[in-house]
Amino acid sequence: MLARIGVPRMETLFDDVPQAARFPALELPAPISQLELEAEMRALADTNAAARRHVSFLGAGSYAHFRPATVDAVLRRGEMFTSYTPYQPELSQGMLQAMFEYQTMICRLTGMDVATASHYDGATALAEAVFLALAAAPGKRKRVLVSSSVHPHVRAVLATYLAGTEASLVDMRLGEGKSGEPAPSIDATAGAVVLASPNVFGQLEDVAGVAARAKAAGALLVVVTDPIALGLFAPPGAQGADVVVADGQCLGLPPSFGGPSLGIFATREAHVRRLPGRLVGETTDGSGRRGYVLTLGTREQHIRRARATSNICTNAALGALAASVYLATLGRHGLRRVAELCYHKCHYAAAQASRLPGVVLNPQAPDAAFFKEFVLQLPLPVAEVNAVLLERYGIIGGLDLGTIIEGLSHHMLVAVTEVASRGDIDRFVTGLAEATR
């Protein structure tokens, strides 16, 4: 192999790594007993400001939601916890049935025809969706129009996936472009249009309107959404979306420093042959008994690499299982109740906070509807406000938007879920008042 690529020896492969970084001195401490180690690890863990011990208003993609006890009870069962990629599907009936149920619930939730169960998170699911859209759009289209209100980190993952391809990312402002110039048009050169609703600011977009424009141009619309919001609002599938993706962390998975998570992916039946990942179907065996099979496996572990639609080779099945248990536990009415609580508590918090002197609510789009998150423009740096909230009130404040979006310093993104009580919200507003006084 070295001769084939023209490298004389193995060490040459590491020439670009600085010498000082190749074998750093680790300076490990002396060995200690398990008892001492556990005590030290607990002490280190206690220095974290965790959502389980603090009231948290931090969101932007990873949220503190209520997790029914049934979720962990199922996940910790040995036959579920150790289940992995079903290389021999006929021996994995339990997990295959769970994935079949998951797909069914995701289709009902998003209003789409088919769903897969094998994506890392919402960002990678979006990248796979764009590949599907570019392949399905008529002609050789290379432009991907991405709404400027899609989370910057998600857009960065998409850009990484498309690096080295002929596709080009174009920032799409749904109103006017920068400096008052017209926004990029959705025309015959566009293969995919990406829209987030709720967007990075928690606001709802005109999915149906953008879907009509995309369809008229022959492009496919990919909608990034929040699964909890779909318990209250019309699903993207009913509004004309061609592909729906989301991050499923909010469906029974803890924040956990941002992962592991779950990528939700659903689309129309017309695109089933281009699905990344795998599709589980229900059938009957030779004796007429119900069974589950891999109806479609389009990963390189199932078919030749050149024909694969995805090269992610793990499963994320445990996250999908958590979402299945969460949705089954809540049911349709329970999910709607969670969405209603998020909506009303969020609006209560926004109304109270916006009454404070010098605080402006959603300055980027004052009249847009919002769900679970909103923006507060503050009279001083967000970091200073968050320090007061944490040190004096034990509250984890919102995200400093200036750290991810240029030009939005002094802007805090606040997330309010069903776990925040009215007292928690009132304390948050009191802390804001003290910090901004």
Disulfide bonds with the S-S distance in Angstrom:
none
